[in-house]
Amino acid sequence: MTDVDIVVHDDETAAAEDAAARIAAAVAAGGHIGLSGGSGPRPAYERAAILRPDWSPVELWWIDDRCVPPADGRSNYRIIRESLLDGLARQPAEVHRIRGELDVEAAAAEYDAALAGVTLSFAFMGLGPDGHTASLFPNGPELDVTDRRAVAAEARMEPFVPRVTMTRPVLAAAETMVYLVTGEAKADAVARAFADTPSPDTPASLVRGQRTVALLDRAAATRL
């Protein structure tokens, strides 16, 4: 398990700005970029589109997504399209979305095959209050999968729809992994993920890239 470089910013805005700058730099370097959904990264994605409007050097992947159609409000694809892709001057060379409109097992198998031979140059991660990251939930069987690059995952928080997620081996191979976590509600999860002994009770404590950075605001870092 590699160590985590922890960067604490004064507030959520500063943390998002740092995240956006790192995303933009990763795009400039090229390769395969993996992004997470949720509302937290929106400001970072919107800013990254301004800092780096040309994403043609990269292929874009989703760390995980819910099995809903791409226009559904719960779709991570839609979140990233609206906050990032729609604002770009040049789109990524390839956009590899998880086809959530399929049966979950079919979507997982398709994504697993698509990821063959792919190493992420940059993986952008979030952290849930329960300690989950991607769609790897506390003590879930997906945490132990080593022979697949993507698997179906049971939803353990709202919205309760099936998901497809990258597995730990794919994420561990990422050259750089960046977590963005803000807000006091995440402070306990931050401590468990980045300061306590790694445990399947807190999946994020087990998910590290070759280099891992955690970008926090002061509220999220209060228990470190």
C-alpha positions, 0 to 999 in steps of 0.5 A, spaced: 500 500 500 502 506 497 502 512 502 497 518 500 500 525 499 494 529 503 493 536 501 489 541 505 486 547 503 482 553 506 475 551 503 472 547 498 473 552 492 480 552 493 480 544 493 476 544 487 481 549 483 487 544 485 483 538 483 481 542 476 489 544 475 491 537 476 486 534 471 488 539 466 495 537 467 493 530 466 489 531 460 495 535 457 500 529 458 495 524 455 493 517 456 487 514 459 483 518 464 478 515 469 473 520 472 468 519 478 461 522 478 457 525 483 455 532 485 462 533 489 466 534 483 462 538 478 466 545 480 472 541 479 470 539 472 467 545 470 473 549 471 477 543 468 474 545 462 476 552 462 483 550 464 484 545 458 478 545 453 482 541 448 481 533 451 483 530 444 490 527 447 486 522 452 481 517 452 476 518 457 473 512 462 468 512 468 470 509 474 463 507 475 456 508 473 449 506 475 445 502 470 440 507 468 440 510 461 445 516 459 440 521 460 437 519 467 439 524 472 442 519 476 447 517 471 454 519 472 455 519 464 450 525 464 453 528 470 460 528 467 457 530 460 453 536 463 459 539 467 465 537 463 464 534 456 459 540 454 464 545 455 470 542 451 472 545 445 475 539 443 472 532 445 476 526 448 479 521 442 475 516 445 469 516 450 468 510 453 462 510 457 458 504 461 452 502 457 447 503 463 441 502 459 444 494 458 442 489 463 448 490 469 451 483 468 452 485 460 454 492 461 459 489 466 462 484 461 462 489 456 466 494 460 471 489 462 472 487 455 473 494 453 478 495 459 483 490 457 490 492 456 488 499 459 492 502 464 489 509 467 494 515 467 490 518 472 484 516 476 479 521 479 476 519 486 471 521 491 469 518 498 462 517 501 460 518 508 460 510 509 468 510 506 466 507 499 469 509 493 467 508 486 462 503 487 466 499 492 462 498 498 464 496 505 465 489 506 462 488 499 464 482 495 467 486 489 473 488 494 475 481 493 475 481 485 482 480 482 480 476 475 476 482 472 477 489 470 469 491 471 464 488 475 457 489 477 455 491 484 449 491 488 447 498 490 448 499 498 446 507 498 441 511 494 439 511 489 438 503 489 440 501 482 445 496 480 452 499 478 458 497 474 465 499 477 472 498 476 475 493 480 481 494 485 487 491 480 485 496 475 485 502 480 491 500 483 495 500 476 493 507 475 499 512 475 496 517 479 490 517 483 487 523 486 481 524 491 477 530 492 473 530 499 470 536 502 465 538 508 465 536 515 460 530 513 466 526 510 471 528 516 470 521 519 470 517 513 477 521 511 480 519 517 478 512 516 480 512 509 487 516 510 489 515 517 487 509 520 489 502 518 486 499 512 480 495 512 474 492 508 470 496 512 472 502 509 474 501 502 477 507 500 483 505 505 484 499 500 484 503 494 491 506 492 494 508 485 501 508 484 501 515 487 495 517 491 493 524 493 488 526 497 485 533 496 481 536 502 478 542 505 479 544 512 472 541 514 474 534 511 480 534 515 478 536 522 479 528 524 486 527 521 
